[in-house]
Amino acid sequence: MPGTILIVVALMYGAISGVFHRLPNQSAVTGEIVSIEREKTLDSGSTMYTAYVEYYVNGMAYTIKSGYRSSVFYTGQKMRVVYNRKSPQQAILRPGLKTYVAVLGLLVAGMIVCYCTLFE
């Protein structure tokens, strides 16, 4: 059971963070955070922010609002943006390498725990 829980957590985290999101005619570009908006302060004292990321396609500027909040956004920060080549205003932010590693690590840990509990 604990292995299954780890796998479900990994899949949920991957879905929420955008690891599994894809766009039609997908292409990627590096964008930059041009502004941040304070969302809320958590009980722990951390302040969460939403970022507005500007990216360029064929010389035209586009802006996308992050679909998630973070306490580590800062103006000028580089972000990976994936956009639809046929409709460049349709875009999503691609999570960083740490997110992919975390999802993969949870999946592998869940599979190992499932395997070990099957053959006890």
N, C-alpha and C positions, 0 to 999 in steps of 0.2 A: 504493500500500500504506500509506504513512504516514497518509493521510486516513482510510482504513478503520480503522486502529488508533485514531485520535482518536475516531471515531464509536463504536467498541466501548467505549472507555474512558468516554465520556460516558454511554452507556446503562448500563454497569455501575455507575458512580458514582451515577447517578439511581436505579437499582434499590436499591442499598445504602442510600442516604440517605433513601429514602422519597418521592422526587419523584413516582413513578408509583403509589403506593399509594392506594387508595380504599376506603371502607367503604360498605356498603348504608345507605340513609337518612342519608347523611352530613350532619353539621352541625358547625360550628366554635365554639370558645370559647377564651378566653385562660386559661391555667393558670399556676401559679407553682411553681418548684422549692422543695420543702419540706425536702429532704435530699439529700445527695450521698454516694456510696459510693466509696471509693478502689478502683480495679480493679487497676492495676499501674503500675510505673514503667518507662518505655521506656529503651533504651540511651542515647538522647539526653539523658536526665535529666528529661524531661517526665513528669508523673504524669497518668494518665488516670482519669476519673471516670464513674460512671453516675449519672444524676439520677432522683429520684422527684418527679413533678410532680402536684400536686393541682389539680383542676378541679371546678367546680360545674355541675350540671344540675338545674334545677327545685329549687334549694335543697339538694340532696344532694351531699355531697362524695365524690369518687372520686380514686383515686391510680393513676398509671400509671408504670411503670419505663421509662426511655428504652431504646430498642432499639440504641443505639449509645453509644460512649464519646467523651468530649471532655476536653480539658484546660482548657476555658474555662467550664465550668458553675460557677455560684455560687448559694447559697441566696438566694431572693427574685427570681431571674431569671424574667422572663415568657417563656412558651413557648406556641406555638399548638398546641392540641389539637383533633383531629378525632375525633368520636365518632358512634356509631350512635344515632339518635334513639329507636329502639325498644329498644335495649339499651345504655344510656349507659356501662356498664362496659367495653364493647368500644370501645377507642380507640387512636389512634396519634398520635405527635408529628409535626407538620408541620415540615419543614425551613425555615430562614430564606431570605430573599431572595437572599443570597449564593450559596446552594447552587443555586437555580434559575438564576441568572445564570451560574454556572460550568458547569452542564450545557448550557445554551443556547450559551454561548461555545464549548465544546468541539465541540458538534454543528456549529455554523456553521463553525468552523475546519476541521473534518474535511471538510465538504462543499466548502469552497473549495479545500482541498488536492486532493481527488478531482477536482474540476472542472479545476483547473490541470494536473494530471498527465494527464488525458484528452486535453487539447488542446495538448500540448507539441510 
